[in-house]
Amino acid sequence: MLIRKEEDLDEIKTEIFDAAIGFETERSLEAKKTHSQRLLQARRAIEQRREEAELQTYFDQDSWFDE
């Protein structure tokens, strides 16, 4: 919806324009939030996997006697 500079906006057109812009902004923020949550979950999963691999030698009783 393009609005010419010389066109006067009445109250209804202004409200519709503001609502459309607000909707796009809200949708963009929601997408960013979802993306951030996915990245955080992935990061936590990677950290948990590394921690489990590091601690696996302590859980494996056969490796206790290798040293």
KALIN-V793148 format. One record per backbone hydrogen bond with DSSP energy under -1.0 kcal/mol. CO is the residue of the C=O (numbers start at 1). NH is the residue of the N-H. If there is no record, write none. Layout:
# KALIN-V793148
co->CO nh->NH
co->CO nh->NH
This chain:
# KALIN-V793148
co->10 nh->14
co->11 nh->15
co->12 nh->16
co->13 nh->17
co->14 nh->18
co->15 nh->19
co->16 nh->20
co->17 nh->21
co->18 nh->22
co->19 nh->23
co->20 nh->24
co->21 nh->25
co->22 nh->26
co->23 nh->27
co->24 nh->28
co->25 nh->29
co->26 nh->30
co->27 nh->31
co->28 nh->32
co->29 nh->33
co->30 nh->34
co->31 nh->35
co->32 nh->36
co->33 nh->37
co->34 nh->38
co->35 nh->39
co->36 nh->40
co->37 nh->41
co->38 nh->42
co->39 nh->43
co->40 nh->44
co->41 nh->45
co->42 nh->46
co->43 nh->47
co->44 nh->48
co->45 nh->49
co->46 nh->50
co->47 nh->51
co->48 nh->52
co->49 nh->53
co->50 nh->54
co->51 nh->55
co->55 nh->58
co->55 nh->59
co->56 nh->60
